[in-house]
């Protein structure tokens, strides 16, 4: 993953962490939205996937509601930030496969690919 892309996810993770810790502020919200559109902008050279169209709000809501229901989210966010430092971010912790960007955009701290997640019953 390119450094610029990693930065987008890092910014999102930092915003999510701030939200989760209760540092809810307009700033964090703005950063979340901004990095989100940057992440999308980076995909402009790739073919448009129908599933990606018009799902922004849904994904945002999905991420936030997921966080509220998941006590481990903060830990997972910390782990994801570590993976960014170690340049292993975006790779499945189980099998090493590349995690699709659509999945990372929905849950930036996700550690497993879809296949391993369904096997492990983890997100
Ligand atoms: Zn995997």
Backbone and ligand atoms as CSV (ligand in chain L), in Angstrom:
chain,resi,resn,atom,element,x,y,z
A,1,UNK,N,N,0.847,-1.203,0.000
A,1,UNK,CA,C,0.000,0.000,0.000
A,1,UNK,C,C,0.879,1.249,0.000
A,2,UNK,N,N,0.461,2.229,-0.780
A,2,UNK,CA,C,1.247,3.458,-0.871
A,2,UNK,C,C,1.179,4.271,0.422
A,3,UNK,N,N,2.237,5.048,0.672
A,3,UNK,CA,C,2.297,5.856,1.887
A,3,UNK,C,C,1.107,6.805,1.999
A,4,UNK,N,N,0.740,7.390,0.884
A,4,UNK,CA,C,-0.382,8.333,0.884
A,4,UNK,C,C,-1.672,7.626,1.301
A,5,UNK,N,N,-1.828,6.400,0.837
A,5,UNK,CA,C,-3.012,5.620,1.203
A,5,UNK,C,C,-2.985,5.272,2.682
A,6,UNK,N,N,-1.816,4.862,3.152
A,6,UNK,CA,C,-1.675,4.518,4.563
A,6,UNK,C,C,-2.039,5.701,5.443
A,7,UNK,N,N,-1.624,6.875,5.009
A,7,UNK,CA,C,-1.897,8.072,5.797
A,7,UNK,C,C,-3.400,8.310,5.922
A,8,UNK,N,N,-4.118,8.046,4.833
A,8,UNK,CA,C,-5.569,8.215,4.856
A,8,UNK,C,C,-6.180,7.307,5.913
A,9,UNK,N,N,-5.750,6.060,5.922
A,9,UNK,CA,C,-6.298,5.108,6.900
A,9,UNK,C,C,-5.840,5.465,8.308
A,10,UNK,N,N,-4.610,5.934,8.423
A,10,UNK,CA,C,-4.098,6.332,9.740
A,10,UNK,C,C,-4.943,7.476,10.299
A,11,UNK,N,N,-5.220,8.448,9.454
A,11,UNK,CA,C,-6.049,9.581,9.884
A,11,UNK,C,C,-7.424,9.101,10.337
A,12,UNK,N,N,-7.973,8.185,9.579
A,12,UNK,CA,C,-9.302,7.655,9.935
A,12,UNK,C,C,-9.247,6.918,11.259
A,13,UNK,N,N,-8.215,6.112,11.436
A,13,UNK,CA,C,-8.068,5.341,12.676
A,13,UNK,C,C,-7.917,6.284,13.873
A,14,UNK,N,N,-7.131,7.348,13.675
A,14,UNK,CA,C,-6.941,8.310,14.765
A,14,UNK,C,C,-8.263,8.995,15.102
A,15,UNK,N,N,-9.042,9.304,14.075
A,15,UNK,CA,C,-10.346,9.936,14.295
A,15,UNK,C,C,-11.292,8.985,15.013
A,16,UNK,N,N,-11.286,7.734,14.573
A,16,UNK,CA,C,-12.152,6.733,15.199
A,16,UNK,C,C,-11.751,6.539,16.661
A,17,UNK,N,N,-10.448,6.510,16.905
A,17,UNK,CA,C,-9.961,6.316,18.268
A,17,UNK,C,C,-10.414,7.479,19.158
A,18,UNK,N,N,-10.294,8.676,18.624
A,18,UNK,CA,C,-10.717,9.856,19.379
A,18,UNK,C,C,-12.201,9.761,19.719
A,19,UNK,N,N,-12.980,9.323,18.744
A,19,UNK,CA,C,-14.430,9.188,18.961
A,19,UNK,C,C,-14.720,8.152,20.028
A,20,UNK,N,N,-14.018,7.051,19.911
A,20,UNK,CA,C,-14.248,5.931,20.817
A,20,UNK,C,C,-13.854,6.279,22.242
A,21,UNK,N,N,-12.819,7.075,22.381
A,21,UNK,CA,C,-12.357,7.476,23.706
A,21,UNK,C,C,-13.269,8.536,24.309
A,22,UNK,N,N,-14.180,9.024,23.504
A,22,UNK,CA,C,-15.089,10.034,24.013
A,22,UNK,C,C,-14.650,11.449,23.699
A,23,UNK,N,N,-13.539,11.561,22.983
A,23,UNK,CA,C,-13.102,12.891,22.559
A,23,UNK,C,C,-13.914,13.311,21.345
A,24,UNK,N,N,-15.192,13.175,21.459
A,24,UNK,CA,C,-16.025,13.488,20.297
A,24,UNK,C,C,-16.036,14.988,20.078
A,25,UNK,N,N,-15.624,15.354,18.914
A,25,UNK,CA,C,-15.597,16.776,18.594
A,25,UNK,C,C,-15.892,16.972,17.125
A,26,UNK,N,N,-16.230,18.181,16.796
A,26,UNK,CA,C,-16.470,18.510,15.389
A,26,UNK,C,C,-15.221,18.212,14.577
A,27,UNK,N,N,-14.074,18.466,15.189
A,27,UNK,CA,C,-12.813,18.255,14.497
A,27,UNK,C,C,-12.640,16.802,14.073
A,28,UNK,N,N,-12.889,15.909,15.013
A,28,UNK,CA,C,-12.742,14.490,14.710
A,28,UNK,C,C,-13.714,14.079,13.615
A,29,UNK,N,N,-14.920,14.587,13.703
A,29,UNK,CA,C,-15.922,14.298,12.685
A,29,UNK,C,C,-15.468,14.769,11.313
A,30,UNK,N,N,-14.948,15.991,11.295
A,30,UNK,CA,C,-14.505,16.573,10.033
A,30,UNK,C,C,-13.356,15.760,9.454
A,31,UNK,N,N,-12.433,15.366,10.322
A,31,UNK,CA,C,-11.284,14.586,9.859
A,31,UNK,C,C,-11.741,13.257,9.290
A,32,UNK,N,N,-12.730,12.682,9.934
A,32,UNK,CA,C,-13.254,11.397,9.504
A,32,UNK,C,C,-13.849,11.515,8.107
A,33,UNK,N,N,-14.626,12.538,7.907
A,33,UNK,CA,C,-15.267,12.737,6.607
A,33,UNK,C,C,-14.235,13.070,5.542
A,34,UNK,N,N,-13.268,13.910,5.914
A,34,UNK,CA,C,-12.265,14.352,4.961
A,34,UNK,C,C,-11.418,13.174,4.489
A,35,UNK,N,N,-10.915,12.398,5.438
A,35,UNK,CA,C,-10.048,11.280,5.054
A,35,UNK,C,C,-10.830,10.256,4.258
A,36,UNK,N,N,-12.104,10.169,4.587
A,36,UNK,CA,C,-12.973,9.250,3.865
A,36,UNK,C,C,-13.026,9.615,2.388
A,37,UNK,N,N,-13.196,10.871,2.092
A,37,UNK,CA,C,-13.305,11.255,0.688
A,37,UNK,C,C,-11.945,11.138,0.000
A,38,UNK,N,N,-10.876,11.327,0.775
A,38,UNK,CA,C,-9.542,11.142,0.201
A,38,UNK,C,C,-9.327,9.684,-0.171
A,39,UNK,N,N,-9.801,8.811,0.688
A,39,UNK,CA,C,-9.664,7.379,0.419
A,39,UNK,C,C,-10.402,7.009,-0.856
A,40,UNK,N,N,-11.563,7.612,-1.033
A,40,UNK,CA,C,-12.343,7.347,-2.241
A,40,UNK,C,C,-11.668,7.943,-3.461
A,41,UNK,N,N,-11.140,9.154,-3.282
A,41,UNK,CA,C,-10.521,9.848,-4.403
A,41,UNK,C,C,-9.384,9.047,-5.000
A,42,UNK,N,N,-8.708,8.310,-4.124
A,42,UNK,CA,C,-7.569,7.524,-4.555
A,42,UNK,C,C,-7.971,6.373,-5.465
A,43,UNK,N,N,-9.231,6.025,-5.432
A,43,UNK,CA,C,-9.693,4.895,-6.234
A,43,UNK,C,C,-10.187,5.339,-7.607
A,44,UNK,N,N,-10.035,6.635,-7.875
A,44,UNK,CA,C,-10.648,7.182,-9.078
A,44,UNK,C,C,-10.094,6.556,-10.357
A,45,UNK,N,N,-8.886,6.037,-10.295
A,45,UNK,CA,C,-8.315,5.455,-11.507
A,45,UNK,C,C,-8.764,4.013,-11.697
A,46,UNK,N,N,-9.435,3.483,-10.698
A,46,UNK,CA,C,-9.885,2.099,-10.791
A,46,UNK,C,C,-11.330,2.043,-11.269
A,47,UNK,N,N,-11.705,0.906,-11.847
A,47,UNK,CA,C,-13.098,0.771,-12.295
A,47,UNK,C,C,-14.059,0.948,-11.116
A,48,UNK,N,N,-15.172,1.587,-11.395
A,48,UNK,CA,C,-16.142,1.818,-10.328
A,48,UNK,C,C,-16.903,0.532,-10.018
A,49,UNK,N,N,-16.903,0.193,-8.749
A,49,UNK,CA,C,-17.693,-0.957,-8.329
A,49,UNK,C,C,-19.078,-0.472,-7.941
A,50,UNK,N,N,-20.077,-1.094,-8.468
A,50,UNK,CA,C,-21.441,-0.649,-8.194
A,50,UNK,C,C,-21.721,-0.619,-6.694
A,51,UNK,N,N,-21.149,-1.570,-5.983
A,51,UNK,CA,C,-21.414,-1.672,-4.549
A,51,UNK,C,C,-20.889,-0.451,-3.793
A,52,UNK,N,N,-19.904,0.226,-4.375
A,52,UNK,CA,C,-19.315,1.374,-3.687
A,52,UNK,C,C,-20.133,2.639,-3.860
A,53,UNK,N,N,-20.983,2.645,-4.852
A,53,UNK,CA,C,-21.721,3.858,-5.173
A,53,UNK,C,C,-22.829,4.122,-4.155
A,54,UNK,N,N,-22.774,5.288,-3.572
A,54,UNK,CA,C,-23.836,5.705,-2.664
A,54,UNK,C,C,-23.860,4.969,-1.342
A,55,UNK,N,N,-22.754,4.356,-0.955
A,55,UNK,CA,C,-22.764,3.621,0.302
A,55,UNK,C,C,-21.991,4.362,1.391
A,56,UNK,N,N,-21.523,5.549,1.068
A,56,UNK,CA,C,-20.712,6.318,2.022
A,56,UNK,C,C,-21.352,6.442,3.392
A,57,UNK,N,N,-22.575,6.955,3.394
A,57,UNK,CA,C,-23.240,7.169,4.672
A,57,UNK,C,C,-23.486,5.856,5.390
A,58,UNK,N,N,-23.869,4.892,4.628
A,58,UNK,CA,C,-24.128,3.581,5.219
A,58,UNK,C,C,-22.866,3.049,5.895
A,59,UNK,N,N,-21.751,3.126,5.183
A,59,UNK,CA,C,-20.506,2.594,5.731
A,59,UNK,C,C,-20.087,3.358,6.976
A,60,UNK,N,N,-20.267,4.657,6.927
A,60,UNK,CA,C,-19.917,5.484,8.077
A,60,UNK,C,C,-20.740,5.077,9.300
A,61,UNK,N,N,-22.028,4.965,9.086
A,61,UNK,CA,C,-22.923,4.569,10.175
A,61,UNK,C,C,-22.572,3.178,10.665
A,62,UNK,N,N,-22.290,2.325,9.710
A,62,UNK,CA,C,-21.950,0.948,10.024
A,62,UNK,C,C,-20.715,0.903,10.921
A,63,UNK,N,N,-19.689,1.639,10.535
A,63,UNK,CA,C,-18.448,1.655,11.312
A,63,UNK,C,C,-18.702,2.145,12.725
A,64,UNK,N,N,-19.431,3.241,12.830
A,64,UNK,CA,C,-19.647,3.836,14.141
A,64,UNK,C,C,-20.521,2.968,15.039
A,65,UNK,N,N,-21.552,2.364,14.455
A,65,UNK,CA,C,-22.409,1.526,15.285
A,65,UNK,C,C,-21.679,0.255,15.685
A,66,UNK,N,N,-20.812,-0.197,14.798
A,66,UNK,CA,C,-19.994,-1.369,15.103
A,66,UNK,C,C,-19.085,-1.067,16.293
A,67,UNK,N,N,-18.501,0.105,16.283
A,67,UNK,CA,C,-17.600,0.512,17.353
A,67,UNK,C,C,-18.328,0.581,18.686
A,68,UNK,N,N,-19.547,1.103,18.646
A,68,UNK,CA,C,-20.301,1.252,19.884
A,68,UNK,C,C,-20.626,-0.099,20.506
A,69,UNK,N,N,-20.769,-1.104,19.650
A,69,UNK,CA,C,-21.148,-2.422,20.143
A,69,UNK,C,C,-19.949,-3.323,20.408
A,70,UNK,N,N,-18.774,-2.807,20.152
A,70,UNK,CA,C,-17.599,-3.654,20.239
A,70,UNK,C,C,-16.611,-3.090,21.252
A,71,UNK,N,N,-16.533,-3.717,22.399
A,71,UNK,CA,C,-15.633,-3.239,23.445
A,71,UNK,C,C,-14.168,-3.354,23.070
A,72,UNK,N,N,-13.870,-4.210,22.104
A,72,UNK,CA,C,-12.476,-4.416,21.711
A,72,UNK,C,C,-12.022,-3.462,20.622
A,73,UNK,N,N,-12.938,-2.630,20.161
A,73,UNK,CA,C,-12.631,-1.776,19.013
A,73,UNK,C,C,-11.391,-0.926,19.254
A,74,UNK,N,N,-11.281,-0.374,20.450
A,74,UNK,CA,C,-10.143,0.489,20.752
A,74,UNK,C,C,-8.832,-0.291,20.616
A,75,UNK,N,N,-8.837,-1.511,21.143
A,75,UNK,CA,C,-7.654,-2.374,21.034
A,75,UNK,C,C,-7.333,-2.654,19.580
A,76,UNK,N,N,-8.393,-2.931,18.817
A,76,UNK,CA,C,-8.187,-3.256,17.402
A,76,UNK,C,C,-7.654,-2.060,16.637
A,77,UNK,N,N,-8.110,-0.870,17.028
A,77,UNK,CA,C,-7.623,0.342,16.382
A,77,UNK,C,C,-6.139,0.525,16.696
A,78,UNK,N,N,-5.774,0.314,17.961
A,78,UNK,CA,C,-4.360,0.422,18.348
A,78,UNK,C,C,-3.505,-0.562,17.548
A,79,UNK,N,N,-4.020,-1.789,17.412
A,79,UNK,CA,C,-3.295,-2.820,16.665
A,79,UNK,C,C,-3.144,-2.421,15.202
A,80,UNK,N,N,-4.198,-1.824,14.662
A,80,UNK,CA,C,-4.160,-1.397,13.261
A,80,UNK,C,C,-3.125,-0.289,13.069
A,81,UNK,N,N,-3.052,0.627,14.039
A,81,UNK,CA,C,-2.060,1.707,13.958
A,81,UNK,C,C,-0.646,1.127,14.012
A,82,UNK,N,N,-0.470,0.073,14.815
A,82,UNK,CA,C,0.837,-0.600,14.870
A,82,UNK,C,C,1.169,-1.228,13.529
A,83,UNK,N,N,0.140,-1.819,12.907
A,83,UNK,CA,C,0.366,-2.455,11.606
A,83,UNK,C,C,0.766,-1.419,10.563
A,84,UNK,N,N,0.236,-0.213,10.692
A,84,UNK,CA,C,0.620,0.849,9.758
A,84,UNK,C,C,2.109,1.157,9.936
A,85,UNK,N,N,2.553,1.247,11.194
A,85,UNK,CA,C,3.969,1.519,11.470
A,85,UNK,C,C,4.845,0.388,10.938
A,86,UNK,N,N,4.352,-0.827,11.016
A,86,UNK,CA,C,5.132,-1.997,10.591
A,86,UNK,C,C,4.932,-2.321,9.115
A,87,UNK,N,N,4.158,-1.493,8.438
A,87,UNK,CA,C,3.885,-1.684,7.002
A,87,UNK,C,C,3.203,-3.011,6.692
A,88,UNK,N,N,2.465,-3.548,7.644
A,88,UNK,CA,C,1.700,-4.760,7.354
A,88,UNK,C,C,0.214,-4.457,7.304
A,89,UNK,N,N,-0.128,-3.168,7.389
A,89,UNK,CA,C,-1.532,-2.778,7.355
A,89,UNK,C,C,-2.154,-3.172,6.014
A,90,UNK,N,N,-3.382,-3.698,6.092
A,90,UNK,CA,C,-4.093,-4.083,4.872
A,90,UNK,C,C,-3.855,-5.534,4.494
A,91,UNK,N,N,-3.015,-6.208,5.279
A,91,UNK,CA,C,-2.785,-7.626,5.030
A,91,UNK,C,C,-3.464,-8.438,6.124
A,92,UNK,N,N,-4.063,-9.549,5.729
A,92,UNK,CA,C,-4.755,-10.411,6.674
A,92,UNK,C,C,-3.761,-10.987,7.680
A,93,UNK,N,N,-4.084,-10.891,8.963
A,93,UNK,CA,C,-3.179,-11.393,10.001
A,93,UNK,C,C,-3.092,-12.912,9.986
A,94,UNK,N,N,-4.107,-13.526,9.440
A,94,UNK,CA,C,-4.171,-14.985,9.440
A,94,UNK,C,C,-3.422,-15.582,8.254
A,95,UNK,N,N,-3.781,-15.154,7.061
A,95,UNK,CA,C,-3.226,-15.795,5.862
A,95,UNK,C,C,-2.332,-14.866,5.041
A,96,UNK,N,N,-2.261,-13.594,5.424
A,96,UNK,CA,C,-1.384,-12.672,4.720
A,96,UNK,C,C,-1.941,-12.134,3.414
A,97,UNK,N,N,-3.183,-12.509,3.101
A,97,UNK,CA,C,-3.806,-12.018,1.869
A,97,UNK,C,C,-4.117,-10.535,1.995
A,98,UNK,N,N,-4.181,-9.868,0.852
A,98,UNK,CA,C,-4.522,-8.460,0.844
A,98,UNK,C,C,-6.004,-8.279,1.160
A,99,UNK,N,N,-6.306,-7.435,2.109
A,99,UNK,CA,C,-7.703,-7.168,2.451
A,99,UNK,C,C,-8.241,-6.121,1.476
A,100,UNK,N,N,-9.387,-6.403,0.843
A,100,UNK,CA,C,-9.942,-5.458,-0.142
A,100,UNK,C,C,-10.177,-4.078,0.466
A,101,UNK,N,N,-9.943,-3.049,-0.353
A,101,UNK,CA,C,-10.087,-1.686,0.148
A,101,UNK,C,C,-11.502,-1.385,0.611
A,102,UNK,N,N,-12.483,-1.965,-0.067
A,102,UNK,CA,C,-13.870,-1.715,0.323
A,102,UNK,C,C,-14.080,-2.141,1.775
A,103,UNK,N,N,-13.434,-3.224,2.151
A,103,UNK,CA,C,-13.538,-3.729,3.526
A,103,UNK,C,C,-12.801,-2.805,4.491
A,104,UNK,N,N,-11.626,-2.349,4.095
A,104,UNK,CA,C,-10.854,-1.432,4.935
A,104,UNK,C,C,-11.576,-0.096,5.084
A,105,UNK,N,N,-12.260,0.308,4.025
A,105,UNK,CA,C,-12.989,1.571,4.098
A,105,UNK,C,C,-14.157,1.471,5.066
A,106,UNK,N,N,-14.756,0.295,5.133
A,106,UNK,CA,C,-15.890,0.098,6.034
A,106,UNK,C,C,-15.403,-0.056,7.470
A,107,UNK,N,N,-14.352,-0.838,7.644
A,107,UNK,CA,C,-13.792,-1.088,8.976
A,107,UNK,C,C,-12.277,-0.945,8.880
A,108,UNK,N,N,-11.760,0.263,9.085
A,108,UNK,CA,C,-10.329,0.489,8.852
A,108,UNK,C,C,-9.413,-0.322,9.755
A,109,UNK,N,N,-9.928,-0.806,10.874
A,109,UNK,CA,C,-9.064,-1.560,11.786
A,109,UNK,C,C,-9.220,-3.069,11.619
A,110,UNK,N,N,-9.908,-3.478,10.561
A,110,UNK,CA,C,-10.131,-4.914,10.349
A,110,UNK,C,C,-8.788,-5.630,10.173
A,111,UNK,N,N,-8.644,-6.802,10.804
A,111,UNK,CA,C,-7.361,-7.502,10.796
A,111,UNK,C,C,-7.370,-8.750,9.920
A,112,UNK,N,N,-8.552,-9.186,9.530
A,112,UNK,CA,C,-8.653,-10.427,8.771
A,112,UNK,C,C,-9.375,-10.214,7.448
A,113,UNK,N,N,-9.035,-11.038,6.458
A,113,UNK,CA,C,-9.768,-11.011,5.203
A,113,UNK,C,C,-11.138,-11.661,5.422
A,114,UNK,N,N,-12.011,-11.523,4.453
A,114,UNK,CA,C,-13.377,-12.030,4.611
A,114,UNK,C,C,-13.382,-13.529,4.910
A,115,UNK,N,N,-12.532,-14.234,4.210
A,115,UNK,CA,C,-12.481,-15.686,4.342
A,115,UNK,C,C,-12.083,-16.090,5.767
A,116,UNK,N,N,-11.004,-15.519,6.258
A,116,UNK,CA,C,-10.532,-15.867,7.597
A,116,UNK,C,C,-11.503,-15.358,8.663
A,117,UNK,N,N,-12.107,-14.211,8.419
A,117,UNK,CA,C,-13.058,-13.665,9.383
A,117,UNK,C,C,-14.253,-14.602,9.548
A,118,UNK,N,N,-14.702,-15.175,8.447
A,118,UNK,CA,C,-15.855,-16.070,8.549
A,118,UNK,C,C,-15.458,-17.378,9.229
A,119,UNK,N,N,-14.218,-17.780,9.036
A,119,UNK,CA,C,-13.731,-18.995,9.702
A,119,UNK,C,C,-13.596,-18.753,11.198
A,120,UNK,N,N,-13.096,-17.566,11.546
A,120,UNK,CA,C,-12.840,-17.254,12.950
A,120,UNK,C,C,-14.027,-16.611,13.662
A,121,UNK,N,N,-15.068,-16.328,12.877
A,121,UNK,CA,C,-16.224,-15.626,13.430
A,121,UNK,C,C,-15.823,-14.323,14.091
A,122,UNK,N,N,-14.814,-13.693,13.483
A,122,UNK,CA,C,-14.413,-12.362,13.923
A,122,UNK,C,C,-14.684,-11.390,12.797
A,123,UNK,N,N,-14.761,-10.115,13.116
A,123,UNK,CA,C,-14.987,-9.124,12.074
A,123,UNK,C,C,-13.690,-8.941,11.286
L,1,ZN,ZN,ZN,-7.077,-14.289,5.538
